[in-house]
């Protein structure tokens, strides 16, 4: 029963991620290619990873990218970006679990949430995604990195605050429902 509820919550977070990523974000084209997407579409995937665990973050990230591609295609399907979306849900969950090892669903610290989000941003938004944009489309790092760096700094500053605000009510609801 617990796993079913976690899957249901993950499904809701996937739907929210698709809406926020595909339909409520700002896209900046660089050289005719979407070089950066500014929005909060990765927040539900990170929430799944942090609240429910890394595997649920991985599922939320991967399925939200695939479903988003089906509903609102932006060119041909690139599994590279499904991987980056999955990792952006997984890495914060792994880091958060490691930092909170042995603690039982207490109020998360802003610092732990910040470190968790920062690890995902550094590895994925500043590492893998620019690498894929460069290797697949030939986009120059000098063009894509400044905007990505600014967007990442804003994400690292804002997401932990939003996650902390959302975490307690969602965690109470999930605990009450037996999902976590």
N, C-alpha and C positions, 0 to 999 in steps of 0.2 A: 504494500500500500504506500509506503514511504517513497519508493522509487517512482511509482506512478504519479504521485503528486509533484515530485521533482521534475519529472518529464513534462507535466502539464505547465508548471511554472516556466520551464525552459521554453516551451512552445509559445507562451505569451511574450516572453522576452525576445524570442526570434521575430515574432510579428512586429513588436515595437521597434526592433533594430531595423527591419526591412523598411518600415514606414519612415523612420528618422533618417536612414541612410539614402534611400532611393528617392524619397519624395519631399524631404524637409531639410535638405542640405544644399550648400552652395558649392558649385563645381567650378574649378579654375582650369581651363584648357591651356596646355603648354604644347606648342608645336602640333596642334590638332588632336592631341591626346589628353585625356583627363589626368593632369599632373597632380592635382590635389583636390580633395573633397573636404570642405570644412563643414562640420556638423557634429552632432552627438550620437551618431548611429552606432558607434562602438561601445557606448556606455552600457546598454543592456547586456551585451556579450560579456563585458568585464564584470557586471553585476552577477551574471550567472556563474562565472568562474569563482568569484569571491564568496557569494552566498551559498551556492550549491556544490561547488568544487570544480577543480580543473577540467574533469571530463565533461561536465555540463557546459562549461565555458567553451570548450572545444566544439561541442555539438552546436551550441548557439551560434558561434562564429561561423562555422562551416555551413550550416543549414541556412543561416540568414543571407550569406553571400550567394549560395546556389538559388534559393527562392527569390532573392532580389534580382538575380540575373534572368530568371524565368519571367518575372512580372515586369521588369523594366530593363531590358537588355541595353547595354552601352557598348556595342561592338561584339566581337566574338568572345566566347567563354575562355577565361584564362585561369587554370587551376592554381597558378602561383598566388593569385589574390584570394582564393579560397583558403589557401594555407596561411596567408598573412592574417586574414580575418579570424581563422580558428586560433592562431597563436595569440592574437590580441585578446581573445577570451580566456585562453589557457594560462598564459604567463602570469597575469595578475593573480589568478586563483592559486597557482603553485606558490608564488612568493608570499601571498597572504597567509596561506596555510602554514608555510614554513615559519613565518614570523609569529604566528599565533599557535604554534604547536603546544598542546597541552591545555589550552584555554577553551572553556566550553561556552561558545556563543555569547561572549560578553560584548559590551559596547566596543567596537573597533576604534583604535586610535587613529587620529588624522595622519600621524606619521606613518603607521603601517599601511594605511590606504594609499598614501602618497608614494611610498617606496614601491608598492605593488603596481600602481599605475605607471610610475616612472620606468620600471623595468620593461613593461610592455611597450611603452612609447619608444624607448631607446632601441630595443631589439627590432621591433617591427616598423614603426613609423620613421625612424631615423636610420635603420639598417636595411632590412629586407625589402621594404617597399621601394625605396629609391634605387636599390640594386636591381630589382626586377624592372622598374621603369627605364633604367639605363640599359640593361642588357636586352630587353625585349623591344624597346622602342627607340633606343639611342638618345634618350633625353639626358642632357648634360647635368651633372650633379650641381654645378654652379648656378643653374637655373632653378632646379627643384628644391634644393636644400634650404635656402633662406626662408621660404614660405613654410616648409615643413618644420623647421626649427621653431619659428614663431608659434605655429599652430600646436606643436608639441609642448612648448612651455606653457601655453594657455591651458592645454589639456591637463598637464601635470599639476597646475595650480587649481583648476576648477573641478575636475572629476572627483578628487578625494572629498571635497566639501559636499558635492552633490551626493556621492556614495554614502557618506556619513549621515547625511540628512535622510536619505531613502532607506539606509540599511536597517535601522531600528524598527520602523513600522513593518517593513517587508519581512524581516527576520522573525518578528513576533507573529505575523500572519502565517509564515511558513512553519514555524515551530508549533503553533496552534493546530495547523492542518497536518502536522506530522511529516512534512516534507524534508525537514532537516533535523 
